[in-house]
């Protein structure tokens, strides 16, 4: 619930923001009072509280309270979990403890990102990318790896796109964007100066701009026309915590699949062509059941092979 509120906060009006800020400081308050109590404590009205609940995806105040009660029940169990295996690891932890800590943290990050995902917005972004004449993807440092991954996958299914990590080249490309183009900025913090510069230039040129970031209140998110917010449950060795990369990779995977759906015929044709083009560079494998007996060389025993 708190993750949803935090993600939606930038788009809230002044009255709804008062409810949001009150709940962020007093998340248990709805369990102790009525909708009227929450309205009074936040200085708003019952009708505004109802609209606030619907903005977060709940049918009304009743379902909102049920969600909070469910989360409160999980919280008690989570305290033990955090103490036992969910805490940040220490220098004397065993390999098993480190692995368990990482697994739980990464799973939580993926689940929280999925829970706050604005799927209609992601679907719209996917449609615009599928119909675009050109896509620019900007990322610097670790985000450059993610940008390159997305570019390679989209290019393979027929999307004309390029990734840029060097700001001069990125600005040059951004300057020749137009209203038929899409520009994507990837930054965990949302504060990388070069990524901001490139995305700003692309927006100035008329492209639809998209921010992918873990910080819902960052300059990158505020700059972009559309936003996809990710969530990281815990951080270990900053700034190289890979859980941030994992949730962003999930977002890129989702985008890729939704874009592929937009023109499935084009997608399948291009994937088939690219697979055929590289088939000769893949090492053949033996069919199941074919084994080379001791003393027989490859030259003396012909093998039946198939392409993967």
NUVEX-676929 format. One record per residue (C-alpha): y, z, x; residue number from 1. Coordinates in steps of 0.5 Angstrom, whole numbers. Each point is the difference from the previous one (the first is absolute). Last residue first. Layout:
<rs>
+-------+-------+-------+-----+
|    yy |    zz |    xx | seq |
+-------+-------+-------+-----+
|     Y |     Z |     X | NUM |
...
+-------+-------+-------+-----+
</rs>
This chain:
<rs>
+-------+-------+-------+-----+
|    yy |    zz |    xx | seq |
+-------+-------+-------+-----+
|   -53 |   -64 |    39 | 308 |
|    -3 |    -7 |     2 | 307 |
|    -8 |     0 |     0 | 306 |
|    -5 |     0 |     6 | 305 |
|    -7 |    -2 |     0 | 304 |
|    -2 |     1 |     7 | 303 |
|    -4 |    -4 |     5 | 302 |
|    -5 |     4 |     5 | 301 |
|     0 |    -3 |     7 | 300 |
|     7 |     0 |     1 | 299 |
|     2 |     7 |    -2 | 298 |
|    -5 |     3 |     4 | 297 |
|    -7 |     2 |    -2 | 296 |
|    -3 |     6 |     4 | 295 |
|     1 |     5 |    -5 | 294 |
|     0 |    -2 |    -7 | 293 |
|     7 |    -3 |    -3 | 292 |
|     1 |     2 |    -7 | 291 |
|     1 |    -4 |    -7 | 290 |
|    -1 |     5 |    -6 | 289 |
|     7 |    -1 |    -2 | 288 |
|     3 |    -7 |     2 | 287 |
|     3 |     0 |     7 | 286 |
|     8 |     0 |     1 | 285 |
|     5 |    -5 |     2 | 284 |
|     6 |     2 |     4 | 283 |
|     6 |    -2 |    -4 | 282 |
|     5 |    -5 |     4 | 281 |
|    -3 |    -6 |    -4 | 280 |
|     1 |     3 |    -7 | 279 |
|     8 |     1 |     2 | 278 |
|     2 |    -6 |    -4 | 277 |
|    -5 |     1 |    -6 | 276 |
|     3 |     7 |    -1 | 275 |
|     7 |    -3 |     0 | 274 |
|    -2 |    -5 |    -5 | 273 |
|    -4 |     4 |    -5 | 272 |
|     6 |     5 |     0 | 271 |
|     5 |    -5 |    -1 | 270 |
|    -4 |    -3 |    -6 | 269 |
|    -1 |     7 |    -3 | 268 |
|     7 |     2 |     0 | 267 |
|     3 |    -6 |    -3 | 266 |
|    -5 |     1 |    -5 | 265 |
|     2 |     7 |    -1 | 264 |
|     7 |    -1 |    -1 | 263 |
|     3 |     7 |    -2 | 262 |
|    -7 |     3 |     2 | 261 |
|     1 |    -1 |     7 | 260 |
|     7 |     4 |    -1 | 259 |
|    -3 |     6 |    -3 | 258 |
|    -5 |     0 |     6 | 257 |
|     5 |     0 |     5 | 256 |
|     4 |     5 |    -3 | 255 |
|    -5 |     5 |    -1 | 254 |
|    -2 |    -1 |     7 | 253 |
|     7 |     1 |     3 | 252 |
|     0 |     6 |    -4 | 251 |
|    -6 |     3 |     2 | 250 |
|     2 |    -2 |     7 | 249 |
|     7 |     4 |    -1 | 248 |
|    -5 |     6 |    -2 | 247 |
|    -4 |    -1 |     7 | 246 |
|     6 |    -1 |     4 | 245 |
|     3 |     7 |    -3 | 244 |
|    -7 |     3 |     2 | 243 |
|     1 |    -2 |     7 | 242 |
|     5 |     5 |     2 | 241 |
|     3 |    -3 |     6 | 240 |
|     7 |     4 |     0 | 239 |
|    -2 |     5 |    -1 | 238 |
|    -7 |     3 |     2 | 237 |
|    -2 |     3 |    -6 | 236 |
|     3 |    -2 |    -7 | 235 |
|    -2 |     3 |    -7 | 234 |
|    -1 |    -4 |    -7 | 233 |
|     3 |    -6 |     2 | 232 |
|     3 |    -4 |    -6 | 231 |
|     2 |    -7 |    -1 | 230 |
|     6 |    -3 |    -4 | 229 |
|     0 |    -8 |    -2 | 228 |
|     7 |    -2 |    -1 | 227 |
|     4 |    -6 |    -3 | 226 |
|     7 |    -2 |     1 | 225 |
|     0 |     3 |     7 | 224 |
|     6 |     4 |     3 | 223 |
|    -1 |     7 |    -3 | 222 |
|    -7 |    -1 |     2 | 221 |
|     2 |    -2 |     7 | 220 |
|     5 |     6 |     0 | 219 |
|    -5 |     5 |    -1 | 218 |
|    -1 |     4 |    -6 | 217 |
|    -7 |    -2 |    -2 | 216 |
|    -2 |     1 |     7 | 215 |
|    -7 |    -2 |     1 | 214 |
|     2 |    -7 |     0 | 213 |
|    -1 |    -7 |    -2 | 212 |
|     6 |    -4 |    -2 | 211 |
|     1 |    -6 |    -4 | 210 |
|     6 |    -5 |     0 | 209 |
|     0 |    -6 |    -4 | 208 |
|     4 |    -6 |     4 | 207 |
|     7 |    -2 |    -1 | 206 |
|     3 |     0 |     7 | 205 |
|     3 |     7 |    -1 | 204 |
|    -7 |     2 |    -1 | 203 |
|    -3 |    -3 |     6 | 202 |
|     6 |     3 |     4 | 201 |
|    -1 |     7 |    -3 | 200 |
|    -8 |    -1 |     2 | 199 |
|     1 |    -2 |     7 | 198 |
|     6 |     6 |     1 | 197 |
|    -5 |     5 |    -3 | 196 |
|    -6 |    -2 |     4 | 195 |
|     4 |     1 |     7 | 194 |
|     3 |     6 |    -2 | 193 |
|    -6 |     4 |    -2 | 192 |
|     1 |     5 |    -5 | 191 |
|    -5 |    -1 |    -5 | 190 |
|    -4 |     5 |     3 | 189 |
|    -7 |    -3 |    -1 | 188 |
|     4 |    -7 |     1 | 187 |
|    -2 |    -7 |    -3 | 186 |
|     5 |    -5 |    -2 | 185 |
|    -2 |    -6 |    -5 | 184 |
|     4 |    -6 |    -1 | 183 |
|    -2 |    -5 |    -6 | 182 |
|     3 |    -7 |    -1 | 181 |
|     2 |    -4 |    -6 | 180 |
|     7 |     3 |     0 | 179 |
|     1 |    -2 |     7 | 178 |
|    -2 |     1 |     7 | 177 |
|     4 |    -3 |     6 | 176 |
|     3 |     6 |     3 | 175 |
|    -6 |     4 |     0 | 174 |
|    -3 |    -4 |     5 | 173 |
|     5 |     0 |     5 | 172 |
|     1 |     8 |    -1 | 171 |
|    -8 |     0 |     1 | 170 |
|     1 |    -4 |     6 | 169 |
|     5 |     5 |     3 | 168 |
|    -3 |     6 |    -3 | 167 |
|    -7 |    -1 |     4 | 166 |
|    -5 |     3 |    -5 | 165 |
|    -1 |    -6 |    -4 | 164 |
|    -5 |    -2 |    -5 | 163 |
|    -1 |    -7 |    -3 | 162 |
|    -2 |    -3 |    -7 | 161 |
|    -2 |    -6 |    -3 | 160 |
|    -5 |     2 |    -5 | 159 |
|    -7 |    -4 |     0 | 158 |
|    -5 |     5 |     0 | 157 |
|    -1 |     1 |     7 | 156 |
|     8 |     1 |     1 | 155 |
|    -1 |     6 |    -4 | 154 |
|    -5 |     3 |     4 | 153 |
|     3 |    -1 |     7 | 152 |
|     7 |     2 |    -3 | 151 |
|    -2 |     6 |    -3 | 150 |
|    -4 |     2 |     7 | 149 |
|     6 |    -2 |     4 | 148 |
|     5 |     5 |    -4 | 147 |
|    -5 |     5 |     0 | 146 |
|     0 |     0 |     8 | 145 |
|     8 |    -1 |     0 | 144 |
|     0 |     7 |    -4 | 143 |
|    -3 |     3 |     7 | 142 |
|     6 |    -2 |     3 | 141 |
|     5 |    -4 |    -4 | 140 |
|    -1 |    -4 |    -7 | 139 |
|     3 |    -5 |    -4 | 138 |
|    -4 |    -5 |    -4 | 137 |
|     3 |    -7 |    -2 | 136 |
|    -3 |    -4 |    -6 | 135 |
|     1 |    -7 |    -2 | 134 |
|     0 |    -5 |    -6 | 133 |
|    -1 |     6 |    -4 | 132 |
|    -5 |    -1 |    -6 | 131 |
|    -6 |     5 |     2 | 130 |
|     6 |     5 |     3 | 129 |
|     3 |     0 |    -7 | 128 |
|    -6 |     2 |    -3 | 127 |
|    -2 |     5 |     5 | 126 |
|     6 |     3 |    -1 | 125 |
|     0 |     0 |    -7 | 124 |
|    -7 |     3 |     0 | 123 |
|     2 |     6 |     5 | 122 |
|     6 |     1 |    -5 | 121 |
|    -5 |     1 |    -6 | 120 |
|    -5 |     4 |     5 | 119 |
|     6 |     6 |     1 | 118 |
|    -5 |     4 |     5 | 117 |
|     1 |     7 |    -1 | 116 |
|    -7 |     2 |    -1 | 115 |
|    -3 |    -5 |     5 | 114 |
|     5 |     3 |     6 | 113 |
|    -3 |     7 |    -2 | 112 |
|    -7 |    -3 |     0 | 111 |
|     1 |    -3 |     7 | 110 |
|     3 |     5 |     3 | 109 |
|    -5 |     5 |    -2 | 108 |
|    -6 |    -4 |     3 | 107 |
|     4 |     0 |     6 | 106 |
|     1 |     7 |     1 | 105 |
|    -7 |     2 |    -2 | 104 |
|    -3 |    -5 |     5 | 103 |
|     5 |     2 |     5 | 102 |
|    -2 |     8 |    -1 | 101 |
|    -7 |    -2 |     0 | 100 |
|     0 |    -4 |     6 |  99 |
|     4 |     6 |     4 |  98 |
|    -5 |     5 |    -2 |  97 |
|    -6 |    -4 |     2 |  96 |
|     3 |    -2 |     7 |  95 |
|     1 |     8 |     1 |  94 |
|     6 |     3 |    -1 |  93 |
|     3 |     4 |     6 |  92 |
|     7 |    -4 |     1 |  91 |
|     1 |     1 |    -7 |  90 |
|     0 |    -5 |    -6 |  89 |
|     5 |     0 |    -6 |  88 |
|    -3 |     3 |    -6 |  87 |
|    -5 |    -3 |    -5 |  86 |
|    -6 |     3 |     2 |  85 |
|     0 |     8 |    -1 |  84 |
|     7 |     2 |    -2 |  83 |
|     2 |    -7 |    -3 |  82 |
|    -7 |     1 |    -5 |  81 |
|     1 |     7 |    -1 |  80 |
|     7 |    -2 |    -3 |  79 |
|    -2 |    -6 |    -3 |  78 |
|    -5 |     4 |    -5 |  77 |
|     7 |     4 |    -2 |  76 |
|     3 |    -7 |    -1 |  75 |
|    -5 |    -3 |    -4 |  74 |
|     1 |     4 |    -5 |  73 |
|     8 |    -1 |     0 |  72 |
|    -1 |    -7 |     0 |  71 |
|    -4 |     0 |    -6 |  70 |
|     5 |     5 |    -3 |  69 |
|     6 |    -5 |     2 |  68 |
|    -4 |    -6 |    -3 |  67 |
|    -1 |     4 |    -7 |  66 |
|     8 |     2 |     0 |  65 |
|     1 |    -8 |     1 |  64 |
|    -5 |    -1 |    -6 |  63 |
|     4 |     4 |    -4 |  62 |
|     7 |    -2 |     2 |  61 |
|    -1 |    -7 |    -2 |  60 |
|    -5 |    -6 |     1 |  59 |
|     1 |     1 |     8 |  58 |
|     2 |    -6 |     4 |  57 |
|     5 |     3 |     4 |  56 |
|     5 |    -3 |    -4 |  55 |
|    -3 |     3 |    -6 |  54 |
|     1 |     7 |     2 |  53 |
|     7 |    -1 |     2 |  52 |
|     1 |    -3 |    -7 |  51 |
|    -3 |     6 |    -3 |  50 |
|     4 |     4 |     4 |  49 |
|     6 |    -4 |    -2 |  48 |
|    -1 |     1 |    -7 |  47 |
|    -1 |     8 |     1 |  46 |
|     7 |     0 |     3 |  45 |
|     3 |     2 |     7 |  44 |
|     2 |     5 |     4 |  43 |
|    -6 |     1 |     4 |  42 |
|    -2 |     7 |    -3 |  41 |
|     2 |    -2 |    -7 |  40 |
|    -4 |    -6 |     0 |  39 |
|    -6 |     3 |     3 |  38 |
|     0 |     6 |    -5 |  37 |
|     1 |    -5 |    -6 |  36 |
|    -6 |    -4 |     3 |  35 |
|    -4 |     7 |    -1 |  34 |
|    -1 |     5 |     6 |  33 |
|    -5 |     3 |     5 |  32 |
|    -4 |    -6 |     2 |  31 |
|     6 |    -4 |     0 |  30 |
|     3 |     4 |     6 |  29 |
|    -5 |    -1 |     5 |  28 |
|     3 |    -5 |     4 |  27 |
|     7 |     4 |     1 |  26 |
|     4 |    -3 |     6 |  25 |
|    -3 |    -7 |    -1 |  24 |
|     0 |     1 |    -8 |  23 |
|     8 |     2 |     0 |  22 |
|     1 |    -6 |     5 |  21 |
|    -3 |    -5 |    -5 |  20 |
|     3 |     3 |    -6 |  19 |
|     7 |    -1 |     3 |  18 |
|    -2 |    -7 |     2 |  17 |
|    -1 |    -1 |    -8 |  16 |
|     7 |     2 |    -1 |  15 |
|     3 |    -4 |     5 |  14 |
|    -4 |    -6 |    -1 |  13 |
|    -7 |    -2 |     4 |  12 |
|    -1 |    -6 |     4 |  11 |
|     0 |     4 |     7 |  10 |
|    -4 |     6 |    -3 |   9 |
|    -6 |    -5 |    -2 |   8 |
|    -4 |     1 |     7 |   7 |
|     1 |     8 |     0 |   6 |
|    -2 |     1 |    -7 |   5 |
|    -6 |    -4 |     1 |   4 |
|    -2 |     4 |     6 |   3 |
|     2 |     7 |    -3 |   2 |
|    -5 |    -2 |    -6 |   1 |
+-------+-------+-------+-----+
</rs>
